Structure formats: C-alpha cells, structure tokens
Amino acid sequence: MSRMIRALVLCVFAASCGGTDRTPPRDLDNACSIVDERPHLLRAMRKTEKRWGVPVAVQMATLYQESKFIGNARTPMKFALGVIPMGRQSSAYGYSQALDGTWDEYRQKTGNWRAKRDRIRDASDFMGWYMDGTSRSLGISRQDARNQYLAYHEGRTGYRRGSYREKDWLVRVSGNVATRAQKYHAQLLACRKL
C-alpha cells in the first residue's frame, strides 16, 4: 500500500510542476487580483524590471494584449475554403506571443537555451530583452507602453518604417495597451504590490 501512496504523491507532484496557465486569470481588469491569483507572474515581472528596466505595468499590459496571461496561447488557424485547415496564422506562441525567429534570436543572444515561451519567467525576460533593445535602437522609453507595443507588434524595422500608420486598428490597440498600463500601475500602487 505504501508504494501506491508514494506513486500517487509523486504523480501529483510531477503534475503540479510542469503545467502552464491554460486559462486567463478571473479578473483581467484588476492587476491586484491577477497577481494575487498568480503570484509567480509578479515575481517574474519584477525580476525582468530589475534586469531590463521595463516596468511591471508595461509588461502586464503587453501580456494582456498578447495572450490574456495564457501560457500556451497560439494564433488562430487559417482555413482554405472555410473548412480545410492550413496551419496557424503565425508561429507566435506562449505568454509573449514571440515568433519562432525572434525567440531563437533571444535564446542565442542571452544564452538562455532552455527558455520556453510557455514559462512566464522566460516570456517576461524575453519581453524585457526585446523592449530594452527597442529602447536602445529606437530611443523609445521603456515606460512608453504605446510605442513599445507598436514596435513589439510590428518589429523594430516595421516601426522605423511607420508600417503601423496604415493600421488604424493597431494604433487603437496600442492606445488601449497604454491606458491599461497606466491603470495596472495605479492599481498595483494602491494594493502595495510595487
């Protein structure tokens, strides 16, 4: 009987270690609620802020927009003739919705070869690394959620060319990201999480 109990305990422990968040937090409009429900998010983002200088609220607003804090988020499928699956819209995956090529560049430049897009500490570090690079190459403040998001979505070259100007929906979304970052910042200050 003790072997059975040990095996069960081992299985429960293994299952609890390997999972990613597959559902969004209950209240996506309340930063305090999000970090109370998932304290590991705040730990990862604080570490990223310390390393790369990207504020927690900017990271949270970007994560909200990209994945709704879902660790295994993927882009929708494409269909031919409305029914024949043709693969995903892009290779974006995980919390940060990093593309395969950009993720590979991050792993190569940081030496973090074991990084996984569905692990929040890696996804958060990736966002910090990318936004830090954007700040250095384009002069966009790490606190500027709107323009950081535009460069994150379009890539630095696309941002430099102004490709976002032809996408009214994206300009609107980037404004929403900036508003959400301000809101999250105020909430985190109010509940003393910053």
HELIX and SHEET records of a PDB file:
HELIX    1   1 SER A    2  GLY A   18  1                                  17    
HELIX    2   2 ALA A   31  GLU A   37  1                                   7    
HELIX    3   3 PRO A   39  TRP A   52  1                                  14    
HELIX    4   4 VAL A   56  SER A   67  1                                  12    
HELIX    5   5 ASP A  100  THR A  110  1                                  11    
HELIX    6   6 ILE A  120  LEU A  138  1                                  19    
HELIX    7   7 ALA A  145  ARG A  161  1                                  17    
HELIX    8   8 SER A  163  GLU A  166  5                                   4    
HELIX    9   9 ASP A  168  ALA A  190  1                                  23    
SHEET    1   A 2 MET A  77  ALA A  80  0                                        
SHEET    2   A 2 ILE A  84  ARG A  88 -1                                        
END                                                                             
